[in-house]
Amino acid sequence: MQNNWQKQSLDKPLYPSMMWSRPENKRLAGKVLIIGGSSSGFANTVFCYNESLKGGAGTVQVLLPDSIQKTVGQLFENVSFAPSTSSGGFSRLAISELIDRSAWADSILMPGEMGHNSETSVLTERFWSEFGGHITLSLDAIDLAIENSKQLLIRPHTLL
C-alpha cells in the first residue's frame, strides 16, 4: 500500500531541495496569504505570520474577518479584512475577497481559528473548489475540511 502522507520534523525539512534554492532577493522569495482567525481567536494566524517572515517568505499578507478589526489594530503589517458573520467567523460574502487576495499569492496558508459555524464552512468549501492554487491547511482548519474530505483529497496543490 502506498503512503501519500509526509511529515516534517524540526531537524529535517519536508522539501530539502527548496532550502538550497531559496532566492537571495526577498522580492523573489514568494508571496504567502494567510487566511484565518475569528472573534474567538487569532493566535495561530499571528504565529504563522511571524514564522513565514522568519522562514524567508518574500511578502506575507493576512486576511481576517472584519469582526476583529478593532482588536487586531496594527498587529500585522499587511492585513486586510473580509465580511464576517455575527458569530465572528468569515461570512459567505467574503468569497470575492478570498478569491481576489488569493490571485496575488503564490501559496495560501489557512491555520484555523476560523470559527465553527455553517456559513464559514460553506465559504471555505466554495473557496477550495474555485481556487486552483496551492493551499495548506493546518490545525482546526482541517476540521472544516472533514465534511469535504473527498473534494480536498482529489484537489491538486493541497497540503493538510
Buried (B, 14 or more C-beta within 10 A) or exposed (E): EEEEEEEEEEEEEEEEEEEEEEEEEEEEBBBBBBBBBBBBBBEBBBEBBEEBBEEEBBBBBBBBBBBBEEEBEEBBEEBBBBBBBEBBBBBBEBBEBBEEBBEEBBBBBBBBBBBBBEBBBBBBBBBBEEBEBBBBBBBBBBEBBEBBEEEBEEBEEBEE
